[in-house]
């Protein structure tokens, strides 16, 4: 009887340690996902900025082309 109780207590300790390890792994994964989401958000912001800059440069290029056309005529 005592041996069975000891085995049961040992199994419960192992289960608790396993659960604690899983909780730590989940927390670490959550932190990594949060960090990846922040990086993705910054990348999205930078891509939006790049699109705006590209559109602005395209507009300037069209203006320059128009001015050069006037000069040539």
N, CA, C and O atoms as CSV, one atom per row, in Angstrom:
chain,resi,resn,atom,element,x,y,z
A,1,UNK,N,N,0.821,-1.187,0.000
A,1,UNK,CA,C,0.000,0.000,0.000
A,1,UNK,C,C,0.869,1.255,0.000
A,1,UNK,O,O,0.614,2.205,-0.741
A,2,UNK,N,N,1.901,1.240,0.846
A,2,UNK,CA,C,2.789,2.396,0.923
A,2,UNK,C,C,3.523,2.596,-0.396
A,2,UNK,O,O,3.744,3.730,-0.823
A,3,UNK,N,N,3.896,1.513,-1.031
A,3,UNK,CA,C,4.607,1.605,-2.308
A,3,UNK,C,C,3.705,2.213,-3.371
A,3,UNK,O,O,4.161,3.009,-4.192
A,4,UNK,N,N,2.439,1.846,-3.362
A,4,UNK,CA,C,1.499,2.402,-4.339
A,4,UNK,C,C,1.306,3.892,-4.104
A,4,UNK,O,O,1.229,4.668,-5.057
A,5,UNK,N,N,1.226,4.294,-2.850
A,5,UNK,CA,C,1.068,5.715,-2.523
A,5,UNK,C,C,2.306,6.490,-2.946
A,5,UNK,O,O,2.203,7.607,-3.452
A,6,UNK,N,N,3.473,5.898,-2.739
A,6,UNK,CA,C,4.723,6.552,-3.137
A,6,UNK,C,C,4.804,6.685,-4.656
A,6,UNK,O,O,5.226,7.720,-5.171
A,7,UNK,N,N,4.401,5.644,-5.362
A,7,UNK,CA,C,4.396,5.702,-6.828
A,7,UNK,C,C,3.413,6.755,-7.329
A,7,UNK,O,O,3.686,7.472,-8.292
A,8,UNK,N,N,2.276,6.835,-6.665
A,8,UNK,CA,C,1.272,7.827,-7.049
A,8,UNK,C,C,1.797,9.239,-6.812
A,8,UNK,O,O,1.620,10.120,-7.653
A,9,UNK,N,N,2.441,9.454,-5.673
A,9,UNK,CA,C,3.007,10.770,-5.361
A,9,UNK,C,C,4.099,11.119,-6.363
A,9,UNK,O,O,4.193,12.263,-6.807
A,10,UNK,N,N,4.925,10.137,-6.720
A,10,UNK,CA,C,5.985,10.366,-7.703
A,10,UNK,C,C,5.389,10.739,-9.058
A,10,UNK,O,O,5.861,11.664,-9.720
A,11,UNK,N,N,4.356,10.015,-9.462
A,11,UNK,CA,C,3.705,10.302,-10.744
A,11,UNK,C,C,3.087,11.697,-10.736
A,11,UNK,O,O,3.138,12.407,-11.740
A,12,UNK,N,N,2.507,12.086,-9.610
A,12,UNK,CA,C,1.906,13.427,-9.524
A,12,UNK,C,C,2.980,14.507,-9.582
A,12,UNK,O,O,2.774,15.544,-10.214
A,13,UNK,N,N,4.131,14.283,-8.928
A,13,UNK,CA,C,5.235,15.251,-9.001
A,13,UNK,C,C,5.726,15.381,-10.434
A,13,UNK,O,O,5.964,16.488,-10.917
A,14,UNK,N,N,5.876,14.250,-11.113
A,14,UNK,CA,C,6.316,14.283,-12.512
A,14,UNK,C,C,5.310,15.019,-13.388
A,14,UNK,O,O,5.690,15.792,-14.267
A,15,UNK,N,N,4.039,14.777,-13.146
A,15,UNK,CA,C,2.997,15.460,-13.919
A,15,UNK,C,C,3.044,16.962,-13.658
A,15,UNK,O,O,2.886,17.758,-14.583
A,16,UNK,N,N,3.261,17.350,-12.413
A,16,UNK,CA,C,3.344,18.775,-12.069
A,16,UNK,C,C,4.561,19.411,-12.733
A,16,UNK,O,O,4.478,20.529,-13.241
A,17,UNK,N,N,5.689,18.707,-12.730
A,17,UNK,CA,C,6.889,19.235,-13.378
A,17,UNK,C,C,6.680,19.354,-14.883
A,17,UNK,O,O,7.107,20.331,-15.498
A,18,UNK,N,N,6.032,18.372,-15.468
A,18,UNK,CA,C,5.743,18.420,-16.903
A,18,UNK,C,C,4.818,19.585,-17.219
A,18,UNK,O,O,5.025,20.300,-18.199
A,19,UNK,N,N,3.800,19.774,-16.390
A,19,UNK,CA,C,2.866,20.890,-16.594
A,19,UNK,C,C,3.594,22.224,-16.475
A,19,UNK,O,O,3.353,23.139,-17.262
A,20,UNK,N,N,4.486,22.334,-15.490
A,20,UNK,CA,C,5.248,23.574,-15.326
A,20,UNK,C,C,6.123,23.824,-16.549
A,20,UNK,O,O,6.242,24.957,-17.014
A,21,UNK,N,N,6.733,22.766,-17.066
A,21,UNK,CA,C,7.551,22.908,-18.276
A,21,UNK,C,C,6.720,23.344,-19.466
A,21,UNK,O,O,7.155,24.177,-20.261
A,22,UNK,N,N,5.535,22.788,-19.592
A,22,UNK,CA,C,4.644,23.184,-20.690
A,22,UNK,C,C,4.215,24.641,-20.552
A,22,UNK,O,O,4.140,25.367,-21.544
A,23,UNK,N,N,3.935,25.062,-19.330
A,23,UNK,CA,C,3.547,26.462,-19.102
A,23,UNK,C,C,4.688,27.386,-19.503
A,23,UNK,O,O,4.459,28.411,-20.146
A,24,UNK,N,N,5.917,27.034,-19.128
A,24,UNK,CA,C,7.075,27.854,-19.517
A,24,UNK,C,C,7.221,27.892,-21.038
A,24,UNK,O,O,7.468,28.950,-21.616
A,25,UNK,N,N,7.068,26.739,-21.678
A,25,UNK,CA,C,7.196,26.683,-23.141
A,25,UNK,C,C,6.114,27.523,-23.813
A,25,UNK,O,O,6.385,28.219,-24.792
A,26,UNK,N,N,4.897,27.462,-23.294
A,26,UNK,CA,C,3.806,28.265,-23.854
A,26,UNK,C,C,4.093,29.750,-23.674
A,26,UNK,O,O,3.881,30.538,-24.596
A,27,UNK,N,N,4.574,30.140,-22.490
A,27,UNK,CA,C,4.907,31.550,-22.247
A,27,UNK,C,C,6.015,32.028,-23.178
A,27,UNK,O,O,5.939,33.127,-23.729
A,28,UNK,N,N,7.046,31.201,-23.352
A,28,UNK,CA,C,8.141,31.571,-24.255
A,28,UNK,C,C,7.640,31.696,-25.689
A,28,UNK,O,O,8.022,32.618,-26.411
A,29,UNK,N,N,6.789,30.770,-26.092
A,29,UNK,CA,C,6.228,30.818,-27.445
A,29,UNK,C,C,5.384,32.068,-27.631
A,29,UNK,O,O,5.460,32.725,-28.669
A,30,UNK,N,N,4.576,32.399,-26.624
A,30,UNK,CA,C,3.747,33.603,-26.694
A,30,UNK,C,C,4.618,34.844,-26.849
A,30,UNK,O,O,4.309,35.725,-27.652
A,31,UNK,N,N,5.713,34.917,-26.079
A,31,UNK,CA,C,6.608,36.072,-26.184
A,31,UNK,C,C,7.239,36.147,-27.574
A,31,UNK,O,O,7.368,37.232,-28.141
A,32,UNK,N,N,7.628,35.004,-28.120
A,32,UNK,CA,C,8.220,34.987,-29.459
A,32,UNK,C,C,7.204,35.394,-30.524
A,32,UNK,O,O,7.540,36.107,-31.469
A,33,UNK,N,N,5.968,34.941,-30.369
A,33,UNK,CA,C,4.916,35.321,-31.318
A,33,UNK,C,C,4.643,36.818,-31.220
A,33,UNK,O,O,4.468,37.485,-32.239
A,34,UNK,N,N,4.606,37.349,-29.997
A,34,UNK,CA,C,4.400,38.791,-29.817
A,34,UNK,C,C,5.529,39.585,-30.475
A,34,UNK,O,O,5.282,40.596,-31.133
A,35,UNK,N,N,6.761,39.123,-30.296
A,35,UNK,CA,C,7.903,39.810,-30.906
A,35,UNK,C,C,7.820,39.730,-32.429
A,35,UNK,O,O,8.084,40.715,-33.118
A,36,UNK,N,N,7.457,38.571,-32.952
A,36,UNK,CA,C,7.328,38.418,-34.408
A,36,UNK,C,C,6.215,39.306,-34.948
A,36,UNK,O,O,6.346,39.879,-36.029
A,37,UNK,N,N,5.123,39.423,-34.202
A,37,UNK,CA,C,4.015,40.286,-34.633
A,37,UNK,C,C,4.453,41.745,-34.654
A,37,UNK,O,O,4.084,42.492,-35.561
A,38,UNK,N,N,5.237,42.152,-33.661
A,38,UNK,CA,C,5.734,43.531,-33.632
A,38,UNK,C,C,6.652,43.792,-34.826
A,38,UNK,O,O,6.578,44.852,-35.447
A,39,UNK,N,N,7.506,42.838,-35.143
A,39,UNK,CA,C,8.403,42.981,-36.297
A,39,UNK,C,C,7.591,43.050,-37.585
A,39,UNK,O,O,7.878,43.869,-38.459
A,40,UNK,N,N,6.583,42.197,-37.704
A,40,UNK,CA,C,5.735,42.212,-38.904
A,40,UNK,C,C,4.996,43.541,-39.031
A,40,UNK,O,O,4.828,44.058,-40.136
A,41,UNK,N,N,4.557,44.088,-37.910
A,41,UNK,CA,C,3.859,45.378,-37.933
A,41,UNK,C,C,4.807,46.482,-38.397
A,41,UNK,O,O,4.439,47.320,-39.219
A,42,UNK,N,N,6.033,46.477,-37.863
A,42,UNK,CA,C,7.015,47.486,-38.294
A,42,UNK,C,C,7.333,47.324,-39.778
A,42,UNK,O,O,7.456,48.313,-40.500
A,43,UNK,N,N,7.466,46.084,-40.230
A,43,UNK,CA,C,7.751,45.837,-41.649
A,43,UNK,C,C,6.608,46.342,-42.522
A,43,UNK,O,O,6.839,46.905,-43.592
A,44,UNK,N,N,5.388,46.140,-42.068
A,44,UNK,CA,C,4.226,46.628,-42.812
A,44,UNK,C,C,4.234,48.151,-42.883
A,44,UNK,O,O,3.957,48.732,-43.933
A,45,UNK,N,N,4.554,48.792,-41.762
A,45,UNK,CA,C,4.642,50.260,-41.752
A,45,UNK,C,C,5.720,50.748,-42.713
A,45,UNK,O,O,5.514,51.711,-43.452
A,46,UNK,N,N,6.870,50.080,-42.699
A,46,UNK,CA,C,7.958,50.484,-43.586
A,46,UNK,C,C,7.590,50.252,-45.049
A,46,UNK,O,O,7.953,51.050,-45.913
A,47,UNK,N,N,6.880,49.175,-45.328
A,47,UNK,CA,C,6.442,48.918,-46.702
A,47,UNK,C,C,5.462,49.994,-47.156
A,47,UNK,O,O,5.519,50.445,-48.300
A,48,UNK,N,N,4.569,50.403,-46.271
A,48,UNK,CA,C,3.625,51.477,-46.606
A,48,UNK,C,C,4.375,52.773,-46.885
A,48,UNK,O,O,4.043,53.496,-47.824
A,49,UNK,N,N,5.384,53.067,-46.071
A,49,UNK,CA,C,6.210,54.258,-46.299
A,49,UNK,C,C,6.915,54.172,-47.643
A,49,UNK,O,O,6.988,55.158,-48.377
A,50,UNK,N,N,7.433,52.993,-47.966
A,50,UNK,CA,C,8.134,52.814,-49.242
A,50,UNK,C,C,7.191,53.052,-50.414
A,50,UNK,O,O,7.585,53.647,-51.416
A,51,UNK,N,N,5.958,52.595,-50.297
A,51,UNK,CA,C,4.972,52.818,-51.359
A,51,UNK,C,C,4.706,54.311,-51.515
A,51,UNK,O,O,4.644,54.821,-52.633
A,52,UNK,N,N,4.549,55.011,-50.392
A,52,UNK,CA,C,4.300,56.455,-50.451
A,52,UNK,C,C,5.470,57.196,-51.083
A,52,UNK,O,O,5.277,58.086,-51.912
A,53,UNK,N,N,6.683,56.824,-50.689
A,53,UNK,CA,C,7.871,57.469,-51.257
A,53,UNK,C,C,7.952,57.180,-52.750
A,53,UNK,O,O,8.265,58.073,-53.538
A,54,UNK,N,N,7.675,55.950,-53.141
A,54,UNK,CA,C,7.707,55.580,-54.553
A,54,UNK,C,C,6.679,56.378,-55.349
A,54,UNK,O,O,6.970,56.844,-56.450
A,55,UNK,N,N,5.483,56.536,-54.796
A,55,UNK,CA,C,4.452,57.320,-55.477
A,55,UNK,C,C,4.870,58.785,-55.597
A,55,UNK,O,O,4.644,59.418,-56.629
A,56,UNK,N,N,5.479,59.318,-54.541
A,56,UNK,CA,C,5.958,60.701,-54.575
A,56,UNK,C,C,7.040,60.865,-55.632
A,56,UNK,O,O,7.014,61.814,-56.416
A,57,UNK,N,N,7.996,59.931,-55.651
A,57,UNK,CA,C,9.070,59.995,-56.644
A,57,UNK,C,C,8.516,59.871,-58.057
A,57,UNK,O,O,8.998,60.540,-58.971
A,58,UNK,N,N,7.522,59.032,-58.243
A,58,UNK,CA,C,6.902,58.884,-59.554
A,58,UNK,C,C,6.256,60.197,-59.984
A,58,UNK,O,O,6.360,60.603,-61.142
A,59,UNK,N,N,5.590,60.851,-59.042
A,59,UNK,CA,C,4.988,62.154,-59.342
A,59,UNK,C,C,6.032,63.183,-59.714
A,59,UNK,O,O,5.839,63.960,-60.649
A,60,UNK,N,N,7.151,63.194,-58.978
A,60,UNK,CA,C,8.236,64.132,-59.292
A,60,UNK,C,C,8.824,63.834,-60.671
A,60,UNK,O,O,9.114,64.750,-61.441
A,61,UNK,N,N,8.995,62.550,-60.974
A,61,UNK,CA,C,9.547,62.175,-62.281
A,61,UNK,C,C,8.624,62.648,-63.403
A,61,UNK,O,O,9.098,63.116,-64.438
A,62,UNK,N,N,7.315,62.530,-63.207
A,62,UNK,CA,C,6.366,63.007,-64.217
A,62,UNK,C,C,6.450,64.523,-64.372
A,62,UNK,O,O,6.367,65.045,-65.484
A,63,UNK,N,N,6.615,65.229,-63.246
A,63,UNK,CA,C,6.751,66.689,-63.312
A,63,UNK,C,C,8.016,67.082,-64.062
A,63,UNK,O,O,8.001,67.994,-64.888
A,64,UNK,N,N,9.109,66.385,-63.767
A,64,UNK,CA,C,10.373,66.673,-64.450
A,64,UNK,C,C,10.237,66.381,-65.942
A,64,UNK,O,O,10.715,67.148,-66.778
A,65,UNK,N,N,9.585,65.273,-66.265
A,65,UNK,CA,C,9.372,64.923,-67.671
A,65,UNK,C,C,8.552,66.005,-68.371
A,65,UNK,O,O,8.833,66.364,-69.514
A,66,UNK,N,N,7.553,66.515,-67.688
A,66,UNK,CA,C,6.714,67.573,-68.259
A,66,UNK,C,C,7.530,68.841,-68.495
A,66,UNK,O,O,7.400,69.483,-69.537
A,67,UNK,N,N,8.367,69.197,-67.528
A,67,UNK,CA,C,9.205,70.397,-67.662
A,67,UNK,C,C,10.204,70.221,-68.799
A,67,UNK,O,O,10.424,71.138,-69.589
A,68,UNK,N,N,10.812,69.027,-68.878
A,68,UNK,CA,C,11.755,68.771,-69.969
A,68,UNK,C,C,11.051,68.849,-71.318
A,68,UNK,O,O,11.634,69.317,-72.296
A,69,UNK,N,N,9.812,68.399,-71.376
A,69,UNK,CA,C,9.036,68.508,-72.612
A,69,UNK,C,C,8.825,69.955,-73.003
A,69,UNK,O,O,8.900,70.292,-74.185
A,70,UNK,N,N,8.561,70.821,-72.031
A,70,UNK,CA,C,8.388,72.251,-72.315
A,70,UNK,C,C,9.696,72.874,-72.802
A,70,UNK,O,O,9.702,73.708,-73.708
A,71,UNK,N,N,10.801,72.457,-72.186
A,71,UNK,CA,C,12.105,73.010,-72.570
A,71,UNK,C,C,12.452,72.593,-73.997
A,71,UNK,O,O,12.986,73.392,-74.766
A,72,UNK,N,N,12.155,71.357,-74.349
A,72,UNK,CA,C,12.485,70.854,-75.685
A,72,UNK,C,C,11.642,71.537,-76.768
A,72,UNK,O,O,12.095,71.732,-77.896
A,73,UNK,N,N,10.417,71.892,-76.402
A,73,UNK,CA,C,9.528,72.495,-77.406
A,73,UNK,C,C,9.911,73.903,-77.611
A,73,UNK,O,O,9.293,74.600,-78.415
